[in-house]
Amino acid sequence: MRYPKTKDIKKVLNELTDDDFIKIIPLDAPKTDKVKYELCKMFVAYIKKENITQVELARQLKVDRSRVNWIVKYRIEHFTIDRLYELLEKIIPDCKLQVS
């Protein structure tokens, strides 16, 4: 088995951006961010449960693929709670938002 050259690995690492990774929020994040994070988690669970792609989910939601990518990478700064909940209701009509 051949491994990539060090210079090739460095090139790929330099091309990666923060957008390539799933965002994790801190434990002391505002409650609104925690709610948005949990809503995003429900989309990820739906994709896994239904065994669909992000492209298929974008079709179901009637949104651009980049929006779905933001959701599955937990880019919560791009959404309000209402918007995420509105989108979630399109795929899980009987979903309930519960505050505890």
Backbone torsions as a table, in degrees:
resi	resn	phi	psi	omega
1	MET	NA	132.8	178.8
2	ARG	-97.4	135.8	176.8
3	TYR	-97.7	151.7	178.8
4	PRO	-66.4	154.5	178.6
5	LYS	-70.5	152.1	-179.1
6	THR	-56.2	-40.6	-178.7
7	LYS	-66.2	-34.1	177.7
8	ASP	-68.6	-39.5	177.9
9	ILE	-64.1	-45.3	180.0
10	LYS	-61.9	-38.4	179.8
11	LYS	-62.5	-46.0	-179.9
12	VAL	-63.9	-44.0	179.6
13	LEU	-61.9	-37.4	178.7
14	ASN	-69.4	-26.5	-178.9
15	GLU	-82.5	-17.3	179.2
16	LEU	-69.2	143.9	177.0
17	THR	-123.3	173.4	177.1
18	ASP	-61.8	-25.4	-180.0
19	ASP	-70.1	-12.7	-179.0
20	ASP	-83.4	-5.4	-174.6
21	PHE	-119.2	156.7	175.2
22	ILE	-75.0	133.9	-178.8
23	LYS	-84.6	137.7	177.1
24	ILE	-116.8	133.4	179.8
25	ILE	-94.0	151.7	-179.9
26	PRO	-71.9	159.7	179.8
27	LEU	-60.9	-31.7	-178.5
28	ASP	-94.0	22.1	178.9
29	ALA	-64.2	153.4	176.8
30	PRO	-59.0	151.3	-177.9
31	LYS	-59.6	-34.7	178.8
32	THR	-63.2	-39.1	177.7
33	ASP	-65.6	-37.5	179.2
34	LYS	-65.2	-38.6	178.0
35	VAL	-65.2	-46.4	179.4
36	LYS	-61.2	-39.5	179.3
37	TYR	-61.9	-43.9	179.4
38	GLU	-65.2	-37.1	177.0
39	LEU	-64.6	-42.0	177.0
40	CYS	-61.0	-39.2	179.5
41	LYS	-60.1	-33.8	179.1
42	MET	-67.8	-35.0	176.0
43	PHE	-66.2	-42.6	179.3
44	VAL	-62.3	-43.5	178.1
45	ALA	-61.9	-39.4	178.9
46	TYR	-62.8	-45.1	178.9
47	ILE	-59.0	-43.5	-179.6
48	LYS	-68.7	-45.0	-177.5
49	LYS	-63.5	-43.4	-177.7
50	GLU	-85.0	-7.5	-179.7
51	ASN	53.3	52.5	179.4
52	ILE	-118.2	167.7	178.6
53	THR	-93.3	168.5	175.2
54	GLN	-62.9	-35.2	179.3
55	VAL	-62.7	-44.2	179.3
56	GLU	-65.0	-40.4	178.1
57	LEU	-63.4	-40.6	177.5
58	ALA	-59.6	-39.6	177.8
59	ARG	-63.8	-45.6	-179.4
60	GLN	-62.1	-38.1	-178.5
61	LEU	-84.2	-13.6	-176.1
62	LYS	58.7	48.0	176.6
63	VAL	-131.3	166.1	177.2
64	ASP	-65.8	148.0	180.0
65	ARG	-58.9	-32.3	-179.1
66	SER	-64.1	-32.5	178.1
67	ARG	-65.3	-42.7	178.6
68	VAL	-65.3	-39.4	177.9
69	ASN	-61.3	-41.0	176.6
70	TRP	-62.0	-40.2	-179.1
71	ILE	-64.3	-49.3	-175.8
72	VAL	-72.5	-15.8	174.9
73	LYS	-101.2	12.1	174.4
74	TYR	58.5	41.0	176.7
75	ARG	-84.9	68.8	-171.3
76	ILE	-65.3	-20.0	-178.7
77	GLU	-66.5	-15.3	-179.0
78	HIS	-88.6	-3.9	-172.6
79	PHE	-133.8	156.0	168.4
80	THR	-99.7	164.1	176.9
81	ILE	-59.8	-43.6	-178.2
82	ASP	-60.4	-41.5	-178.2
83	ARG	-65.5	-44.3	178.8
84	LEU	-63.0	-41.8	-179.5
85	TYR	-66.7	-40.4	177.5
86	GLU	-60.0	-43.3	178.0
87	LEU	-67.3	-41.3	-179.4
88	LEU	-62.3	-37.3	178.8
89	GLU	-63.4	-24.4	178.1
90	LYS	-67.3	-31.9	-177.4
91	ILE	-104.8	-22.7	177.0
92	ILE	-131.6	80.9	-173.3
93	PRO	-58.0	-30.2	-177.7
94	ASP	-96.5	18.8	-179.5
95	CYS	-69.4	147.9	-179.6
96	LYS	-124.3	135.4	175.5
97	LEU	-97.4	118.3	-175.0
98	GLN	-119.7	132.1	179.6
99	VAL	-105.5	133.2	178.5
100	SER	-132.6	NA	NA
